[in-house]
Amino acid sequence: MESMTPSWSTPELESFRDAVRRFVASEIAPHGERWRAQQHVDRDLWHKAGEMGLLAADIPEEYGGSGGSFAHMAVVFEELGHAGDMAFGLHVHAIVAHYLLNQGTEEQKRHYLPKLASGEMVAAIAMSEPGAGSDLKGIRTTALRGSDGYRLNGSKTFISNGYLADLILVVAKTDPAAGAKGISLMLLETRDNPGFRVGRILEKVGQKGQDTCELFFDDAHVPPANVLGGEEGRGFAQLMTELPYERTIIGVAGVAAIERALRLTVEHAKERRAFGQALIEMQNTRFVLAEIKTEATVARIFIDRCVEDMLAGRMDTVRASMAKYWISDLQCKVVDQCVQLFGGYGYMLEYPIAQMYVDARVQRIYGGANEIMKEIIARSL
């Protein structure tokens, strides 16, 4: 059973998709179990992906990127989703690249983007704190100006790519008394920075191959020129501007996972026999799969429209919130139904559908909890 061809696809994009699919099949899929055991991907993967032009596929060539569009990144995330990979933290890396591209100074873009594109530097974004969660106004990490730049103090948690990151976009308060207007985004380089420390790689329910960490800052140094955009106090506005990119990516990955779950379950239902017939011949199985097929088709049409809106520059926060919340909810629902159709085998981690079950749950939490997405949508009414 083939997935629907995206409405925004072109022959050039399909050729690119073939190359990405081969890369994923050879460089990512065979290593999933080992990466889950070590709790992070190999550093060499970042270099290989950089050589392939996958790390910054939608960043202009003048900044070291591949010069493509959001459609190229959507292809990458779809192929990762179709292969079941949830270890390679490319999504966070791409998000930081877009903060730099759209919000950074010219000097910041020319200095950092080529390094992110090649894999020389791995990027992370540090928002969440132990006591703040989705409440960005409640963060306590500070970045106070001194004679030689800024000194970061505080801690962050649930940071994807935290173990391998060379460049971290840190949400901090440069003016603790100014509320949201006192938030700035700081570009912290981790190498040879004695005030920076990576805590433990967190033991998660799923996505165990993704290095999600605690980070600690104790007078960690940030040069004066490393305030994103070159001006303090713009962090909250910068976050609000760039979040639709992240949330659309989550939607793209979610639809790819839904399509994969359906494909795996149809294959299983045709092969598995019970009570003298294939599961696919039983009415309940057929009806459940019919429902999933319909929902997968609706989700595909919706996310294709979202990609088209991203390409046209008209994707807004409300639409991105809809995509993030609805598709991630649907992903969890569909994968749960598919596990049920697999029976006992669906609960065994050696079966991909079981791995998809534990990997999917966090989609409803990161990128902004789905309850926050509904609040954003409700405010538009």
N, C-alpha and C positions, 0 to 999 in steps of 0.2 A: 504494500500500500504506500503510494507516494504522497508526500506532503504537497500542499497547494503551492504553485509558483507565485511568489509575491507580485503584487500588481506593479510595484516600482522596479521590478527587475529589468535588466537589459542583457543583450548578448555579452557585453563586456563584463558585467557583474557576474553572470553565470560562469564565465571563464575564470574569473577571480574566485568564485565559490569552489570550483573544481580544485584549484590550487590550495585553497584553505582546507578543504576536506581531506586532501592527501596529506597535508601537513599535520592535521589533527590526528589522522589515522596512524601516522608513523611516529610522531614526536610526543603525542599526548596520551592517546587511548591506551597504549601498552603499559603505561607507567602509573596508572591510577591507584592500584593497590599499594604499590611501594610508596607513593606520595602520601597516601592516607596514613601509612605506618610512621613515616618520618614527620608528618604534619606540615609539610611545605613542598612545593615543587622544587626541582633542581634549578639552581641559578643559571645554568647553561641554557635552559629553555627560554629565558628572557633574551639572551643573545641570538638564539636561532630565530625566534619570532621577530626580533628586530631586523635580522638579515632578510626575512621574508616580507618585511614592510607591513606587518600586522599590528605593531604596537601603536602606530600613529597614522593609521590608514586615512583618516579624515583631517589630518593636519597639513597645511600648505607646504610645498616643497622648499620654500625659502627658509622654513624653520626645521628642515630635516625630515619632514613627514613624507607620506606617499602622494599627497595632493589629491586624494579622493574626497568623497562626500560621506555624510552620515550613513548612506546606503552601504558603503564598504564596511563600516564598523558593524552595521546590522547583520551583514553576511557573516562576519567573523563570529558574532555572538550567537547567531542561529546555528552555525556549524558546531560550535562548542556545545550548544544545547542539544543538538541532534545526536552528538556523541556521548552525552551524559557527563561531560566534564564540569565539575564545580570546584576545581582546585586552582586553576590558573587565574590569578587575580587581575586579569587584564582590564576588567570593568573599572576598578578603582584607578588603575594606572591611566586609563583613557580619560576618566573624569578629571584628574589632576591636570592632565595635558590641556583640557578645555578651559579649566580655570585660568591657566597661564595664557592660552591663546586669546581668550576673550576679556580677561581682566588684568593681565600682567602688563608691565611696562615693556617697551621695545627691548631694553637690555635684558630683562628677565626672560623674555621669549627666546631671544637669540642665544642666551647662555644655557637654558635648561631644556628647551624642547628637542634639540638634536640629540641630547643625551637620553631623553626619554624614548625617542624614536628608535634609537639603536639598541636599547637595553643596557647601555652603560650605567644608567641609573634606573632603579625601580622606585615607583612612587606610591605613596599612601596618603590618605586624608584622615586627620584626627579630629573628629567632632565629639563623639560620645564620651561622657565622663561617668564615673560610678554613681554620682548623685544627680545627674542631669538628664541622661537619656535623650528623648526627643525634644526636650526643652532647651533649645540653644541659648536662650536668654539667661538660663540658669548656670552656665558654665563658670568655673572658678579658676581655670588656668589663666595665668597672667603673663604678659610680655611687657616689661617695664623698660623704658629707655634709660640707658646709661651712657657713659662717655665713649664706649667702644661699640655701641649697638644696643640690642635688646637682650634681656635675660628672661628666659622662659622658666616658669615654675608651675608645677601642677602635675596632673596625671590624666591619662586617657585610657579607655578600655574598648574592647570589641573592635580593634583596629586591623582591618584586612591588609595584608602585605606588611604588617608591622615587623615581622622577623627579618625580612630581606630588604626593607625599604632603605634607600639612600637619600631620598628627598621626601619630606613629610609636610603637607600643607596643614598647619596647626591652627585651629580656631582658638583664639585667645583674647583676653581683655587687655587692651592697651590703656584704657581708661576705666577702671572698675566702677567709678561713680556715675558713668554716663549711660548705663543700661545697654540697650541694643546698639546705640550710637558709639559705644566704646569698644565694640568687637572688631578685631582685625584678623586677617588671614596672614600667617607668617610662614615663610619658606625656610624650613629647618633642614640643613644638611646633617646627616647622622655620622658620617665618617669623621673620626678624630675629633669628636665633640664630647668632651669629658662630662658635661652636664646632662647628657642624654643616656637613658638606659632602657633596654627592652626587657620587660618582665617575661613571665612564662607564656608559652603558646597555650591558649585556652583550649580546654577539652570540650568540644562541642558535641551536640547531638548528631549533626550531619556536617557535610562539607569539611571533613577532617583533613583533607589534603591542602586546604587553604590556611595559610599562616595568620591566624587571628590572635592578636596579642594585647597585653597591657603595655603602656608606655609611661615612662616617668621622666620628668624634667626637673632638674635641680640646678638652677642658674645655667641652663643650656644656652649657648650663645647663638644669636641670630644677627647677621650683619645689618647695618642701618638700611641698606638697599633691598633687603629681603622682606619688606612688607609688600604683600601682593598689590600691585597697582601703584605702589609708591606713596600711598597716603593712608594714614591711620583712620579708623572709624568707619571704613566702608565694608567691613566683613559681612555684616548681616545682609546688606543689599546684594553683595556679590553671591552669597549663598542662595538667596531667593532667585536670583537670575539664572544660576547654573543648575539648580536642582531638577528642572524638567529633563535635561539631558540624561541624568542618572536614572530617573524614574521611567523614562522611555526605554532605556536599556534593559531595565528589569522586566518590562513588559515584553520586549523582544525575546529575551531569554525564556520567559515563562511560556510563551506560545510555542517556542521550539521544544520545550520539555513536554508540553501537552501533546504535541504531535508525535514525539518519540514514545510517550507512554501508550498512546493509542496504537501505534504500529506494533510495539512489543506485545501488547495484549491481544491484538487480532491474530498475530502469529501464534501465540500460545493457545488461543481458543481454537484455532484450526488444527493444532497438533495434539492437544490434550483430549483424551477420551474419558468419559465417565458414563456409567449406566448404558453402555453399549453404543454411545454416539459421541461425536466431537462436541466440545463445549459450544462451539459456534452454532450448532444445530438446535441448541436449547433456547426457548423463547426468552427467558430472562436475560441470558447472555446477549442475545441479539438486540434486545431492547436497550440494555445498558450501553452497549457499544454504539447503537444508533444515536442515543442521547449524547454520548461523548463526541461522536463524529460531528454532530450538529454544533455542539458548543465549541469544538475545535475550529470549525469553519467560521463561526461568528467571531471568535477571537482572532483568527487570521485576518479576516476582513477589517476588523477594528484596528489591529496593530499595523496593518499595511497603510491605513489612512493616517495613523500617527506618524509613521515613517515619512509618508508623503508630506505631512505638515512640517516635520523637522527639516526636510529638504527644501521646502518653500519658505522656511523661516517664520512660520505662523503657529508653531506649537506653543501653547501657553501652559501655565502652571496647573490650571484646572483640568485640562485634557490629560496632561501627564499624570496627574493624581488619579484620574479615572483609570487610566491604563495600568498604573502600578497596583492599585488596590484590587480592581476587578479581575485582572488576569492572574495575579498571585493567589487570590482566593480560589479562582477556578482551577489553577494548577494543583493546589493542595487537594481540592475536591476530586478532581479527575484521577490523580495518582492514587488516592485512597480507594476509589472505586476499582481501579485496575488491580491493586493489591488484592482486593477481595476476590476478583475473578481468577487470580493465580492460586487462591487457596493457601495452603501451608507453604508452598514454594515462594509465595509473595512475601513471606516473612523471613526468608533466608537471604542474608546479605550477598551470597554468591549470585543471586539473581538481580539483574540491573534494576528491576522495578522496586525492589526493597531499598536499594541505595537511593533511588530517586525519591522515595517516600521520606527518608530522613533528611535528604538534602533540600527538599522543597520548603519545609516549614518556615525557615528563616526569611523566605521571600516576602512574607507578610509583615516582617518586622524591620529589616534594614531598609535604608533609603527613605526612612520615615514610616513609622508604624501605620497600618491601614486605617486605624482610627483617626490619625492626623490627616490622612488623605481625605477621608469623609468630611472632616471639619473644613478643609480647604474648599472642597466641592460645595458644601452647604453654604459657605459664605458668599458664593457666587450667585445664589438663588435670588 
